[in-house]
Amino acid sequence: MPADTPLLIAVDGRSGAGKTTLAVELAALLREHHTVSVFHLEDIYPGWDGLDDGVARYVEHVLVPLRSGSTARWNAWDWTAGRDGPERTTAAAEIVLLEGVGAATAAARAHLDVVIWVEADAAVRHRSAIARDGETYSPFWDRWADQESAWLAVDDPSGAADVVVRGHAGEPTPPAVRLALTALPACAGLLAPERAVRRGLVVAAERIDAARGAGPDPAALFSALYAESAAAVWLDSSNAAGAGGDGVAPGGRNRFSILADDGGAFGQQAFHRDGVTEISAGAVTARVREPFFRWLDDVWGRRAVRSPEGLACDFGLGWLGYLGYELKRETGGSSGPPAGEALPDAALVFAGRAVVIDHADRAVHLLTLSDGRPDPEREVWLARARRAVASAAPPGSGRPLPVPAFTLRDTRAEYLAKIHRAQAEITEGTTYEVCLTTSLSAEVPRVDALAAYLRLRAVSPAPFAHFLRFPGFAVASSSPERFLRVTADGAMRAEPIKGTRGRSTDAAEDAALLEDLRTSPKDRAENIMIVDLLRNDLSHHAVPGSVTVSRLCAIETYASVHQMVSTIDARLRPGSPRAGVVASAFPAGSMTGAPKISTMAVLDALEREPRGPYSGAAGYFSLTGATDLAVVIRTLVLQDGPEDGGTRLTLGVGGAITADSVPDDEWDEIRTKARGVLSALGARFPEHDAPTG
């Protein structure tokens, strides 16, 4: 858009949806920093049968001149005389709001910068329109509604909308719409003053020390604060002290647990699918049509707040959730095969308030975000959170969970055949390590996702466990693997896992399993290949010479497995985009193999189904500029069916295939990796060898 032309924003929707009120109030807000004109299409319709003609006049006499930066000159319709009235003008201000039915018609969209669509229930729209215009409109309601229906039958302005608003939702919509506009690339330059508000945000932290030295119960806190939240995140160091594990690990990898939802004045949800990120706050949803990592860099890639004094955790509020494996299409991979009811490529909540549990200090920090304006709800939440910290009781067991009967996507024979095909690709030189996966699935009566996660964390605690709940689905993980950490001051760390042995209840046998893993040439080779891959990934944005391997092929022990883990450290180069660091390393090399790009193509051909959240990343993107992400493994995905239906459970498993892999051993490895999740559910690995379709 040339600098001397206005930002043209259409506010469209069927009659009575609330467009006029929204446009007028939005204009008043935008006038704080800009000149604003408002045009109402009802002034140009030529009579009660004039929707099509009125829209044509609007495009020719209003939009076209405004698009060129000229004043629009048009004739108002004289509704009393039934003919054109005097000429009027609409100035080419910095922003022009064009409000009315048909404002975003197909013929108009080429001239527009932004489309806002307002939707509302038909009965509500009718009451609103008649209340506004009185009985003058009542005799013509059906006549006009038929024209709207005929237009919408061949056009889809709602699908093309950049912002969708639920009209008459009883919420303060205009401020939320203004916020949504600041997220759109078309508005980024002109709405810089509105975007600058982000630089004035402040994070406050209130510390509560545990009474009598007892650490707070994370499960009790989450249940007390977020049991009823439609979208909530629990980044759960479930093997930390006070959570049934062995204490806080050296280096503090499991020191903090973070609990949050999308509530409060700043709360938002973001879902990315096929190149479009939808960001929702209350009744307003913005659609950003650009690559996910570009959007992420815009909303997170610059430090927006300082960490509160006394908070050792790098999380200072921000975005939390998962990035699914299919985002590989933006990082060198191709689009995977379509899935009928696929989950979002990424799902995040923005938390303007959260609870951070410091397991080392046995303290709780209540974090809240402020832009300097009064926020009574903030005080209500703080009081509730204090009560929960003081008195929250561990959650009950709830209804018994059904024991699922899992089936395999690939039979044993099919999986072994894929291993042979992967080894053929290695022989051909296409790849030298293939992280082949498959999945187990089951259909069960509707289950409580949180109850399932509580079972999982009790049986298989892990430093990067997480529970993510969104409308209609949840992710329950006991991941032991860090994908990537970037601190606020630019320290980068990746900790890939390659090499697994199951645990034994016999101490001598368990020690022998650990030693077998520690001395295995094959597992060391797998691990070192991924270390080299990640050294390269981090080097793209690292200070030259700062990439080091501080730990190589170390052994870590968890409830159900021994794992071989390495640590790669680096220093972020000043000026490098933080979202670019994540994109360069995504997906985790430990879940693709190496070299990454050609190996992902091999995996697409072998697996033929999207992985979804599994083998992606989960964690936080803090307003401090920090991120800490886990690899989504040892993970159960729970997806609800229709309202009267059940829940589909999916568990992804896999392993690294090299030239000297023994197929039978690889099959045993995926059984071992599935053990923790299956045992938590009381389920067994399916033994039959029949395909599941």
Salt bridges, closest charged atoms under 4 A:
GLU32 OE2 - HIS33 NE2 3.70
GLU32 OE1 - ARG178 NH1 3.32
ASP43 OD2 - ARG88 NH1 3.94
ASP49 OD2 - ARG143 NH2 2.62
GLU60 OE1 - HIS61 NE2 3.86
ASP84 OD1 - ARG57 NH1 2.67
GLU87 OE1 - ARG73 NH1 3.99
GLU94 OE1 - HIS34 ND1 3.79
GLU99 OE1 - HIS40 ND1 2.58
ASP113 OD2 - ARG67 NH1 3.19
ASP133 OD2 - ARG132 NH2 2.78
GLU148 OE1 - ARG14 NE 3.15
ASP155 OD1 - ARG109 NH2 3.13
ASP162 OD1 - ARG289 NH1 3.08
GLU171 OE2 - ARG166 NH2 3.87
GLU194 OE2 - HIS34 NE2 2.99
GLU206 OE2 - ARG386 NE 2.68
ASP209 OD1 - ARG207 NE 2.73
ASP236 OD2 - ARG457 NE 2.65
ASP274 OD1 - ARG329 NH2 3.89
GLU278 OE2 - ARG287 NE 3.11
ASP297 OD2 - ARG302 NH2 3.90
ASP298 OD1 - ARG195 NH2 2.54
ASP314 OD2 - ARG485 NH2 3.51
GLU330 OE2 - HIS272 NE2 3.35
ASP345 OD2 - ARG329 NH1 2.53
ASP358 OD2 - ARG255 NH2 2.80
ASP361 OD2 - ARG207 NH1 3.78
ASP361 OD2 - ARG255 NH2 3.42
ASP371 OD2 - ARG373 NH2 2.63
GLU377 OE2 - ARG353 NH1 3.88
GLU379 OE2 - ARG378 NH1 2.52
ASP410 OD2 - ARG409 NE 3.70
ASP410 OD1 - LYS418 NZ 2.80
GLU443 OE2 - ARG648 NH1 3.06
ASP489 OD1 - ARG571 NH1 3.88
GLU495 OE1 - ARG253 NE 3.21
GLU495 OE1 - ARG482 NH1 2.84
GLU495 OE2 - ARG551 NH2 3.15
ASP510 OD1 - ARG503 NE 2.84
ASP510 OD1 - HIS562 NE2 2.94
GLU515 OE2 - ARG518 NH2 2.48
ASP516 OD2 - ARG501 NE 2.73
ASP523 OD2 - ARG501 NH2 2.79
GLU526 OE2 - LYS522 NZ 2.19
ASP532 OD1 - ARG535 NH1 3.24
ASP537 OD2 - LYS596 NZ 3.15
GLU556 OE2 - ARG253 NH1 3.02
GLU556 OE2 - ARG551 NH1 2.89
ASP569 OD1 - ARG493 NE 2.60
ASP604 OD1 - LYS328 NZ 3.14
GLU607 OE2 - ARG611 NH2 2.79
ASP628 OD1 - ARG482 NE 2.95
ASP640 OD1 - ARG446 NE 3.49
ASP664 OD1 - ARG412 NH2 2.71
GLU666 OE2 - LYS522 NZ 3.10
GLU669 OE2 - LYS673 NZ 2.77
GLU687 OE2 - ARG671 NH1 3.29
